[in-house]
């Protein structure tokens, strides 16, 4: 009897223990997260000492500069696109979960406001812009348009410490290979330009100052236009304007060549002729039936090479652009960005809004676009980079698929098309 009582008590205690293990302890997951962060911060310190310092030293960064700026730095856990050590990549690994419709990039109220402010600033900074045009050959309206787009003419001040952003992204960001050289470049800026780490403010992605230059771009293209001994793109308007112009000139800007103009595209001209690989003399495009919208004559010679650009395929306006359009894309790798800058510059000169309309477009998840690109690629189409973004190569591939499938060419995806391409 006693043995049976003991056995029953043992079983009862064992069951209680199992139940206790199954009940979550309040705050346990929080404690685990805190422990994980403490451990990661320790790994971060080791990484700074064992990896970053030797590489920084090789590039000419002194120990004093390194210690002054990084001895007390901590990871910024609130930044996007992070992959802490030991953790799986988040399901929303690509921050832009949905493809943004091209027309949303050109909000008329924003364009009108920037153009109005830009015209005022063209007058206020006329002397500095005279010097910029003489030295770099870049039109002042283009320079001011980039200034307006990047930082609202310096009125939007970044709130992030660039070193902390770059160190965090280089240590545990999704694009570590991009950010590690930028961290070293930022340390070199502190060494060479004698700024303090507190001055180097940036976006969450590490782009700095009024022109929003990554540190490596700052080292190559920033200019001390006001001759005060510093390339201060955070506080000096002349430095900021000259740095933008220097960037464009060094990337091949051709003086006196306009960026482009809006055109009407006949239905019989295929939208698959778009892109930088299919340039034609301007007069050849004219013979195909393309015409400047509004009847204005283009401002470059008929034998100059120009390119068809249709950011929304046939669901939006069409443009003929020069090589300078692709120089603008060097500043920000986006057709929409380059188009925005060119158009805003024109608006400062008194031009009107686009005549062609941006038609309604389905909102598509980036993952679905990527799956469509993979299917097109498997069928032999050149979609460019399989990245979930509808660049010119993907638009052209869509148009080719539509033509071969005896569908109307739009050169742009919608929900039905994504499902149809299999």
HELIX and SHEET records of a PDB file:
HELIX    1   1 UNK A    2  UNK A   22  1                                  21    
HELIX    2   2 UNK A   28  UNK A   47  1                                  20    
HELIX    3   3 UNK A   48  UNK A   52  3                                   5    
HELIX    4   4 UNK A   53  UNK A   58  1                                   6    
HELIX    5   5 UNK A   63  UNK A   70  1                                   8    
HELIX    6   6 UNK A  102  UNK A  105  5                                   4    
HELIX    7   7 UNK A  108  UNK A  124  1                                  17    
HELIX    8   8 UNK A  126  UNK A  136  1                                  11    
HELIX    9   9 UNK A  140  UNK A  151  1                                  12    
HELIX   10  10 UNK A  162  UNK A  172  1                                  11    
HELIX   11  11 UNK A  176  UNK A  193  1                                  18    
HELIX   12  12 UNK A  215  UNK A  221  1                                   7    
HELIX   13  13 UNK A  237  UNK A  250  1                                  14    
HELIX   14  14 UNK A  271  UNK A  273  5                                   3    
HELIX   15  15 UNK A  282  UNK A  288  1                                   7    
HELIX   16  16 UNK A  293  UNK A  295  5                                   3    
HELIX   17  17 UNK A  313  UNK A  315  5                                   3    
HELIX   18  18 UNK A  323  UNK A  331  1                                   9    
HELIX   19  19 UNK A  335  UNK A  348  1                                  14    
HELIX   20  20 UNK A  366  UNK A  378  1                                  13    
HELIX   21  21 UNK A  392  UNK A  404  1                                  13    
HELIX   22  22 UNK A  415  UNK A  420  1                                   6    
SHEET    1   A 2 UNK A 160  UNK A 161  0                                        
SHEET    2   A 2 UNK A 201  UNK A 202 -1                                        
SHEET    1   B 5 UNK A 280  UNK A 281  0                                        
SHEET    2   B 5 UNK A 305  UNK A 309 -1                                        
SHEET    3   B 5 UNK A 318  UNK A 321 -1                                        
SHEET    4   B 5 UNK A 260  UNK A 264 -1                                        
SHEET    5   B 5 UNK A 291  UNK A 292 -1                                        
END                                                                             
